[in-house]
Amino acid sequence: KTLSYLADYLESEYNLKSKIKSALTYPIFIVFVFIIVGLIMLLFVIPNLGKVLKQISPDKLPFITQALFAVSDFVVQWWWVFIFGLIGLVVAIIFYLRTPDGRQIWHDVQLRVPVFGPLFKKIYQARFANNLSTLIRGGLPIIQSLKISGDVVGNLTYTRIVNEVADQVKTGATIESVLKKYPAHFSTLATQMVAVGEKSGKLEGILQKVAAFYEQDINRTVENLTAL
């Protein structure tokens, strides 16, 4: 039974990740093409256009047009600095994000980004509920289930909150009493559903319903973001 629960969880997690990746592939491709087209414009089109306009009326060009020509001239003359600087910046960011401080900052930023922040919160709440439900159904003690769920939720901020829940439950507190202290990370719906599950003794079933609700909500949100 435990392996069956695990298989269902892994399948659900895989489907969720696949939907998010497939939905974001097209926007990422559009942004990549946009950058390439922008560089082509700056390197080849705008310099030739600038030569013509400067010969006709060099003193009457608007400031924004002159600024655009200045940027184009800089890219044409120092394109190698621009490219290597961009590569160096990306590499530095990647290495910094692999450090403990960098990961913590990145995970905090994820939750605060407009539009995408609420989406990430739904993903982590769904993952927490799904993990905890699977582990409880598998027969693990609640403290151990909470610790494991916190470790695999995928965000250090949520890991810290779930670990606090596990520590408080050890002293006799309820899961709901700790979650409601973090309304920015756990919605009222999730907190109240957990409270119902604890009082009724059917926490694993309630958590599964919470996870299913958020997965459907995530799918709708991703579809809307893709359309936008």
MARSEDO-411276 format. One record per residue (C-alpha): residue number from 0; y, x, z. Coordinates in pm, whole numbers, m for minus. Each point is the difference from the previous one (the first is absolute). Layout:
REM MARSEDO-411276
titor i: NUM; c2: Y; c1: X; c3: Z
...
END
This chain:
REM MARSEDO-411276
titor i: 0; c2: 0; c1: 0; c3: 0
titor i: 1; c2: 238; c1: 282; c3: 82
titor i: 2; c2: m60; c1: 162; c3: m340
titor i: 3; c2: 55; c1: m340; c3: m164
titor i: 4; c2: 335; c1: m41; c3: 179
titor i: 5; c2: 93; c1: 356; c3: m101
titor i: 6; c2: m88; c1: m68; c3: m365
titor i: 7; c2: 215; c1: m315; c3: m2
titor i: 8; c2: 289; c1: 189; c3: 156
titor i: 9; c2: m22; c1: 291; c3: m246
titor i: 10; c2: m13; c1: m242; c3: m291
titor i: 11; c2: 301; c1: m191; c3: 131
titor i: 12; c2: 196; c1: 323; c3: 59
titor i: 13; c2: m88; c1: 129; c3: m348
titor i: 14; c2: 107; c1: m325; c3: m167
titor i: 15; c2: 330; c1: 1; c3: 188
titor i: 16; c2: 78; c1: 360; c3: m96
titor i: 17; c2: m101; c1: m64; c3: m362
titor i: 18; c2: 229; c1: m302; c3: m29
titor i: 19; c2: 296; c1: 191; c3: 143
titor i: 20; c2: m60; c1: 301; c3: m227
titor i: 21; c2: m45; c1: m213; c3: m311
titor i: 22; c2: 313; c1: m200; c3: 79
titor i: 23; c2: 212; c1: 313; c3: 54
titor i: 24; c2: m135; c1: 195; c3: m300
titor i: 25; c2: 229; c1: m174; c3: m250
titor i: 26; c2: 324; c1: 44; c3: 204
titor i: 27; c2: m84; c1: 368; c3: 61
titor i: 28; c2: m61; c1: 48; c3: m372
titor i: 29; c2: 334; c1: m167; c3: m82
titor i: 30; c2: 185; c1: 229; c3: 245
titor i: 31; c2: m171; c1: 307; c3: m150
titor i: 32; c2: 97; c1: m105; c3: m354
titor i: 33; c2: 353; c1: m73; c3: 121
titor i: 34; c2: 33; c1: 356; c3: 134
titor i: 35; c2: m133; c1: 152; c3: m324
titor i: 36; c2: 234; c1: m210; c3: m214
titor i: 37; c2: 292; c1: 89; c3: 227
titor i: 38; c2: m68; c1: 372; c3: m40
titor i: 39; c2: m27; c1: m37; c3: m378
titor i: 40; c2: 333; c1: m182; c3: m3
titor i: 41; c2: 167; c1: 268; c3: 213
titor i: 42; c2: m144; c1: 290; c3: m201
titor i: 43; c2: 31; c1: m123; c3: m359
titor i: 44; c2: 183; c1: m331; c3: m52
titor i: 45; c2: 302; c1: 21; c3: 231
titor i: 46; c2: 102; c1: 358; c3: m100
titor i: 47; c2: 23; c1: m102; c3: m367
titor i: 48; c2: 183; c1: m318; c3: 88
titor i: 49; c2: 237; c1: 199; c3: 220
titor i: 50; c2: 93; c1: 236; c3: m282
titor i: 51; c2: 107; c1: m292; c3: m218
titor i: 52; c2: 197; c1: m183; c3: 271
titor i: 53; c2: 176; c1: 317; c3: 123
titor i: 54; c2: 118; c1: 75; c3: m355
titor i: 55; c2: 137; c1: m352; c3: m46
titor i: 56; c2: 179; c1: m58; c3: 334
titor i: 57; c2: m73; c1: 263; c3: 263
titor i: 58; c2: 285; c1: m111; c3: 228
titor i: 59; c2: m78; c1: m373; c3: m5
titor i: 60; c2: m358; c1: 8; c3: 119
titor i: 61; c2: m63; c1: m196; c3: 322
titor i: 62; c2: m85; c1: 196; c3: 311
titor i: 63; c2: m357; c1: m135; c3: 13
titor i: 64; c2: m59; c1: 110; c3: m359
titor i: 65; c2: 137; c1: 347; c3: 75
titor i: 66; c2: m222; c1: 23; c3: 309
titor i: 67; c2: m304; c1: m97; c3: m210
titor i: 68; c2: 81; c1: 271; c3: m252
titor i: 69; c2: 41; c1: 251; c3: 284
titor i: 70; c2: m343; c1: m89; c3: 137
titor i: 71; c2: m149; c1: 30; c3: m347
titor i: 72; c2: 161; c1: 343; c3: m51
titor i: 73; c2: m137; c1: 118; c3: 334
titor i: 74; c2: m353; c1: m117; c3: m84
titor i: 75; c2: 16; c1: 164; c3: m345
titor i: 76; c2: 119; c1: 335; c3: 141
titor i: 77; c2: m205; c1: 1; c3: 319
titor i: 78; c2: m302; c1: m212; c3: m90
titor i: 79; c2: m237; c1: 260; c3: 141
titor i: 80; c2: 182; c1: m6; c3: 337
titor i: 81; c2: m23; c1: m378; c3: 2
titor i: 82; c2: m373; c1: m7; c3: m80
titor i: 83; c2: m101; c1: 280; c3: 240
titor i: 84; c2: 226; c1: m144; c3: 270
titor i: 85; c2: m162; c1: m341; c3: m41
titor i: 86; c2: m350; c1: 152; c3: 13
titor i: 87; c2: 93; c1: 207; c3: 307
titor i: 88; c2: 142; c1: m306; c3: 174
titor i: 89; c2: m315; c1: m203; c3: m68
titor i: 90; c2: m226; c1: 283; c3: 122
titor i: 91; c2: 210; c1: 49; c3: 315
titor i: 92; c2: m11; c1: m372; c3: 78
titor i: 93; c2: m379; c1: m11; c3: m51
titor i: 94; c2: m57; c1: 295; c3: 234
titor i: 95; c2: 237; c1: m142; c3: 262
titor i: 96; c2: m173; c1: m340; c3: m9
titor i: 97; c2: m326; c1: 176; c3: 85
titor i: 98; c2: 141; c1: 120; c3: 332
titor i: 99; c2: m23; c1: m225; c3: 310
titor i: 100; c2: 378; c1: m49; c3: 16
titor i: 101; c2: 20; c1: m65; c3: m373
titor i: 102; c2: m279; c1: m258; c3: 12
titor i: 103; c2: 164; c1: m181; c3: 291
titor i: 104; c2: 336; c1: m15; c3: m178
titor i: 105; c2: m163; c1: m116; c3: m324
titor i: 106; c2: m197; c1: m274; c3: 178
titor i: 107; c2: 317; c1: m120; c3: 177
titor i: 108; c2: 191; c1: m1; c3: m330
titor i: 109; c2: m276; c1: m206; c3: m165
titor i: 110; c2: 59; c1: m282; c3: 246
titor i: 111; c2: 379; c1: 2; c3: m43
titor i: 112; c2: 28; c1: 13; c3: m379
titor i: 113; c2: 158; c1: m321; c3: m133
titor i: 114; c2: m239; c1: m233; c3: m185
titor i: 115; c2: m300; c1: 234; c3: 37
titor i: 116; c2: 25; c1: 35; c3: 380
titor i: 117; c2: m120; c1: m358; c3: 71
titor i: 118; c2: m281; c1: 52; c3: m251
titor i: 119; c2: m122; c1: 313; c3: 181
titor i: 120; c2: 13; c1: m186; c3: 332
titor i: 121; c2: m221; c1: m275; c3: m140
titor i: 122; c2: m245; c1: 259; c3: m133
titor i: 123; c2: m29; c1: 174; c3: 338
titor i: 124; c2: m33; c1: m327; c3: 191
titor i: 125; c2: m275; c1: m113; c3: m238
titor i: 126; c2: m176; c1: 336; c3: 33
titor i: 127; c2: 22; c1: m10; c3: 380
titor i: 128; c2: m137; c1: m354; c3: 21
titor i: 129; c2: m277; c1: 71; c3: m249
titor i: 130; c2: m108; c1: 322; c3: 173
titor i: 131; c2: 5; c1: m146; c3: 350
titor i: 132; c2: m192; c1: m309; c3: m109
titor i: 133; c2: m267; c1: 210; c3: m173
titor i: 134; c2: m46; c1: 230; c3: 300
titor i: 135; c2: m22; c1: m285; c3: 253
titor i: 136; c2: m254; c1: m179; c3: m217
titor i: 137; c2: m195; c1: 324; c3: m15
titor i: 138; c2: m38; c1: m7; c3: 377
titor i: 139; c2: 244; c1: 273; c3: 104
titor i: 140; c2: 192; c1: m35; c3: 329
titor i: 141; c2: 356; c1: m126; c3: m41
titor i: 142; c2: 164; c1: 325; c3: 119
titor i: 143; c2: m198; c1: 213; c3: m242
titor i: 144; c2: 64; c1: m251; c3: m280
titor i: 145; c2: 375; c1: 18; c3: 64
titor i: 146; c2: m1; c1: 381; c3: 4
titor i: 147; c2: m186; c1: 20; c3: m331
titor i: 148; c2: 219; c1: m270; c3: m157
titor i: 149; c2: 310; c1: 194; c3: 101
titor i: 150; c2: m135; c1: 322; c3: m150
titor i: 151; c2: m80; c1: m154; c3: m340
titor i: 152; c2: 291; c1: m243; c3: m40
titor i: 153; c2: 180; c1: 255; c3: m219
titor i: 154; c2: 341; c1: 18; c3: 167
titor i: 155; c2: 89; c1: 215; c3: 302
titor i: 156; c2: 243; c1: m258; c3: 138
titor i: 157; c2: m270; c1: m267; c3: 1
titor i: 158; c2: m250; c1: 254; c3: 138
titor i: 159; c2: 231; c1: 60; c3: 297
titor i: 160; c2: 39; c1: m374; c3: 64
titor i: 161; c2: m374; c1: m71; c3: m22
titor i: 162; c2: m78; c1: 292; c3: 230
titor i: 163; c2: 245; c1: m147; c3: 249
titor i: 164; c2: m183; c1: m332; c3: m31
titor i: 165; c2: m329; c1: 175; c3: 78
titor i: 166; c2: 151; c1: 172; c3: 306
titor i: 167; c2: 149; c1: m325; c3: 131
titor i: 168; c2: m322; c1: m196; c3: m58
titor i: 169; c2: m177; c1: 257; c3: 222
titor i: 170; c2: 226; c1: m109; c3: 287
titor i: 171; c2: m71; c1: m369; c3: m55
titor i: 172; c2: 278; c1: m98; c3: m241
titor i: 173; c2: m63; c1: m216; c3: m305
titor i: 174; c2: 42; c1: 121; c3: m358
titor i: 175; c2: 255; c1: m274; c3: m65
titor i: 176; c2: 221; c1: 107; c3: 294
titor i: 177; c2: 46; c1: 346; c3: m151
titor i: 178; c2: 35; c1: m105; c3: m366
titor i: 179; c2: 280; c1: m243; c3: 80
titor i: 180; c2: 211; c1: 297; c3: 121
titor i: 181; c2: 12; c1: 118; c3: m362
titor i: 182; c2: 123; c1: m300; c3: m201
titor i: 183; c2: 131; c1: 230; c3: m274
titor i: 184; c2: m353; c1: 128; c3: m67
titor i: 185; c2: m224; c1: m297; c3: 87
titor i: 186; c2: 110; c1: m344; c3: m110
titor i: 187; c2: 10; c1: m298; c3: 231
titor i: 188; c2: m283; c1: m153; c3: m201
titor i: 189; c2: m228; c1: 301; c3: 58
titor i: 190; c2: 86; c1: 19; c3: 370
titor i: 191; c2: m59; c1: m371; c3: 63
titor i: 192; c2: m326; c1: 3; c3: m195
titor i: 193; c2: m124; c1: 293; c3: 209
titor i: 194; c2: 93; c1: m192; c3: 315
titor i: 195; c2: m203; c1: m300; c3: m120
titor i: 196; c2: m294; c1: 228; c3: m80
titor i: 197; c2: 8; c1: 160; c3: 344
titor i: 198; c2: 22; c1: m330; c3: 185
titor i: 199; c2: m276; c1: m164; c3: m206
titor i: 200; c2: m233; c1: 300; c3: 5
titor i: 201; c2: m13; c1: 8; c3: m381
titor i: 202; c2: 232; c1: 293; c3: m65
titor i: 203; c2: m201; c1: 152; c3: m286
titor i: 204; c2: 3; c1: m327; c3: m198
titor i: 205; c2: 371; c1: m56; c3: 56
titor i: 206; c2: 77; c1: 360; c3: m104
titor i: 207; c2: m196; c1: m51; c3: m321
titor i: 208; c2: 214; c1: m304; c3: m79
titor i: 209; c2: 317; c1: 201; c3: 73
titor i: 210; c2: m117; c1: 277; c3: m233
titor i: 211; c2: m85; c1: m252; c3: m275
titor i: 212; c2: 341; c1: m167; c3: 35
titor i: 213; c2: 188; c1: 329; c3: m30
titor i: 214; c2: m212; c1: 117; c3: m293
titor i: 215; c2: 92; c1: m317; c3: m190
titor i: 216; c2: 365; c1: 46; c3: 99
titor i: 217; c2: m13; c1: 364; c3: m116
titor i: 218; c2: m142; c1: m106; c3: m337
titor i: 219; c2: 284; c1: m251; c3: m49
titor i: 220; c2: 262; c1: 254; c3: 106
titor i: 221; c2: m135; c1: 268; c3: m235
titor i: 222; c2: m8; c1: m246; c3: m288
titor i: 223; c2: 362; c1: m100; c3: 67
titor i: 224; c2: 111; c1: 364; c3: 24
titor i: 225; c2: m175; c1: 79; c3: m328
titor i: 226; c2: 175; c1: m293; c3: m168
titor i: 227; c2: 338; c1: 112; c3: 136
END
